[in-house]
Amino acid sequence: MTTLAAAADTFSVFGTTATLLVSEPGTVEAARAIADAELAAVDRACSRFRPDSELSRLNAADGAVTSVSELFAELVEAALRAARLTDGDVDPTCGQALAKIGYDRDFALLQAAEPGAAGGQARRQARPAGRVTGWRSVQLDRARRLAQLSNGAQLDLGATAKAWAAGRCAEIITAQAGSGVLVSLGGDIAVAGPPPAAGWRVRVTDDHAAGPEAPGQTVTIRSGGLATSSTTVRAWAVGGRRMHHIINPATGEPAQSCWRTVSVAAARSAGRRPCRGCVTSASPLAWCGRTGPSRPPVAGRTTPARPSEWEWEAGGAP
């Protein structure tokens, strides 16, 4: 982050780093309290690593119709909308596929278990996954707050929940704390309220936690959101194979992509779009044209592109 905000706060959540920037002095404590409450509620609803979460309860229901909270229903609906708009390239039924390639615990614990890490476990073997069940195996009745998984589907909402949560936090903080705000949850950023005079300037790198000296580009946004997905950071090894968290639903395996890192800015939550870019390896303009972001993506390729030359001023929402 390179914006000179009035105040900032950084903390850990969802196995990643969260950053709050506010434009009004004296509002960061209130903003943090709001964010803590909202993010705790999202974690209780859809963490795949909490046995008491609603998502874990639904995954364990063996196909039974299950009552869910309004919050969880909203999160599932957002995931299903992303699947529908991406023709299934971003699919919320990748839970089993992720577990089979070793992502069966919080990422910090997964890293600690890597061979060679302090306290690391013996090398495990990935299990064959195969094509995921597919998002049409998820039935959601919003009116009655009921959900059901068929065909053995297992949910993971990681592709959409962070972006959704960032947007929700930003809107509530602006409404209740009276400040412009930027909320960053790992690679998912949402802004709301009046921006600083120069806008919110974001340094985009492969690793969202990297410093300003890391190779990347600066993107300025004034509204909406900016989301970044990368195959380089949330990665681990199983049985000598390199794995990452972006699953190709057609194979149940980590996506084999020509894109290393993809960023997309949009008038609303952009979370599904960079993830789709990593899955498809298609021209960004092609898949962006179908899903309709407000501006073209910023992307670093595996070829020797020079991302430091990419700087884009994103205007207001169209």
N, C-alpha and C positions, 0 to 999 in steps of 0.2 A: 504494500500500500504506500502511495506517495502523496496522498492528499493531506494538506495541513488542516486537520479537523480541530474543532474546539477541544475535544477530549476523545480518548480512545481507551478501549479495554480489550484484552486478549485472554482467552481461556480455552480449555479443552472440553470437547463435547462430541459425541458420536464417533469416537476414535479419531478425531481430526482436530484442527485448530479453528476456533471461532474468533472473529474480530468484530467489534462494534466501533463505529465512528459516528460521532454526533456533531452537528453544526452549531448547536447552542450551548454556551457554557453552563455548567451546573446541572446538566441533564443525564450525564453518563451513568450515575448510580441508579436512577430510576429506569433507564434503558436496560441496564444489566439485570435488574430485578425482574422486569417484564420478560426479557429473553430467557432467563433461567426458568421461570415458571412455564413458559410456552414450550421450551425445548424439553423440559422434564416430562411434560404431558405427551409430546410426540414420541419420546423414548419409551414411555410406558405403553403407548399404543402400538408401535411398529418395530421395536427392536427385535431382530432375529436371534439375538444372543441373550435375551432375558426370558426365562421360562414362564414368567408371570405376565408377559406382554400379550396384548390382544392378538397380535400376529402369530405368536407361538401357539396360543390357544386354538386359533383357527387352523393352523398347519397340523395340529395334533388331533383335530376333530374327525379325521377319517371320513371326510365327505359329508358330515352332518351339517345341517343348517345351524348357524351360530349367531346369536345376538351380538351386536357390536355397538360401540359408542358412536356418537355423531362425528367426533374427531377422526376415529379410525375409518369410518365410512367416507369422509372427505378425502383422506389420504389414499384409500383404495380407488375412489372415483378418479382422482388425479392420475393415478398409475394406469388405469384402464383408458383414460382419455389419451395419455401419451402413447399407449400401445396402438390405439385406433388410428391416431394421426400419423404414426410412423409405420403403418402397415405391419405391425408386430416386430419391427426391428428393436424397439425398446419394450421388453416384455417383463411383467412383474412376476412371472412364474419361474424365475431362474434360481429360486432358493435351493432346490436340490442339486442343481448343477454346480452352484458355488460351493456347497458343502462337499461335493465329491472331488473337487479340485483342491480341497484343503481349507477353504475359507469358511470354517465352521465355528469361529470364535471371533471376539473383538480383534481388530487388526493389530493392536498393540500386543495382545497375547500371541497372535499368530507370528509376529516378528520375533518375539522372545523365544518361541519354540523352534525357530529356524536352526538347522544344523550349524554349529559353530558359534551360535549366540550363547551368552551366559545362561546356563540352565536349559539350553536347547535340547530337544528330544531327538531320538533317532529319526533318520530320514524316513518319511512316509511315502507311500505310493498313491498316485492319483487313481481314482476309479473311473471307468468309462461312464460318461454321462448320457450322451445321445441327445437328440432333439428335445427341447423342453416341451412340456405339456401344452403350453400356449395360453394366452390371455383369455381366450373364449371359455376356458375351463373355470373362470371366476365369475360367479353370479353374485350380484349386489342389488339389494332392494333398499334404496335410500329411504323411502317413505317409512318402511317398517324396521329399518336398521337391522337387516339380516344379511348374512354373507354365507356363501357355500363354495367349496372347492371340489371339483370333480376330476376324475381321471388321475388321481394321485398328485395333483398340482400342489406345489409348495411356494408360498409367496416370499419375495424379497422386494422391498420397496426402495432400495438404495438408489435407484436411478432417478427417482422423482422426489422422494421425501425431503431431502436436504434443501432442494430448491424451493419446495412448497413451504417448508418451515422458515426459511430465510425471508420469503415474501410475507408470511403471516406475522413474523416478529417485526419486520420493518413497518408494516401498516399499523400495528397496535402501538408500537413505540411512538410513531409520529402522532397518532391520535391522542395518546394519553400523556406523553412527556412534552409534546409541543416542540419537537425539534426535527430538523432534517436528519436522516440517519442512513448509514450504510451497514448492512448486516452481511457478513461473510461467513459461510459454513464450509470450510474446505474450499472447493472450487466453485461453490454456488453463492452468488452475490445478488442481493436485492437492495434497492434504495427506495426511499419514500420521503415525502416532504420537500421543503426547499433545499436545494443543494448548495454547497459553497459557491462563491462567485465563479471560480474556475472549474466547477464541476467536480465530480468524484473521479480522481485519477487513480487507475488501478494498474499495477505492474503485473502482467501476465507472463508466467514462466511455467515450465513443466511441473515444478513443485510449488504449490501455493505458499509454502512456508519459506521459500528461498528469499534471500535479500535482494535489494535493488541492483546489486552488481551482477546478478545472474543473467544469462542470456534470455531475452524476452522482448516484450513490447509493452508500451503504455497505451491504455485505452481509457478514454474519458467518457463517462456516462452521466446523465442528469436525471434519468427516470428509468423505471423498469428494472431489468436485471442483466447480469452477465454470468454465464456459466462456462466452466472449463472442465473437460474430461481428458485424462491422460492415461496411457498404458504404461508409463514409466515409473510411477511412484508407488501406488498401492499394488505392489508386486511381491512375489515370494517364489520359492522353489519347492517342488514336490517331486521326489524321485529323480532329481537332476533336471527336471523340466521347469522352465520359467513360466510362472502363471501370473495373470493379472485379473482384476475384478470386473472387466467389461466382457460380458458373455454374449456370444453370437447365439441367438435362440435356435437357429437352424441346426447347430451342431452340439450345443451344450458345452462348448469349449471356449476358452478365452479368444476373443476376436483377433483374427490375423489381419492387421490393418496397415495400410501405407501411411496412416496418420499417427503421429506420435502424441500430439496434443492438439485439441480442437477447442476453440472458444467461440461462443455465439452470444451476441447481445440481442435482446428482444424487449418489446413493450411490457411483457409480463414474464413470468418464470420461464427461463430458457433451458432448464435442466435436461430435458429429454433430447435436445437438438445436438449438443456436442457428443453425447453418448451414441446417438444414432450415427454420427459421422465416423466414430471409431469402429462401429459394427460394420458399416456398409463399405467403407473404403471408396465410396463414390465421390464424384465431384461435389464439394459443398454446395455450390450453387444449384445443383440438381435437387438434393434432398432439402435444402432450405426453401427452394421454390415451392415444394409440396407442403411444407409445414409452416411456412409463412413467418419467419422472423422479421423484425423491423429493419435489420441491416445485415449485410453479408458477414460471414464468420471471419475470425482471425485464426489462422492455423499454422502450426509448425509441422513440417513434414520430416519424414525420415531422410529425404534428400537434402543436400546442403543448402537449404533456404537460409535467408538471413533475416530472422524474425525481428532483429533490432530495428530494421527499416520499416516495420509495419507499425504505424501509429494512426489511430482512427478516432476522430471526434464524433461520438454518437450524440445526435440531437435528441430532442424530446420524442415521446412516443407519437407514432403517426396517428 
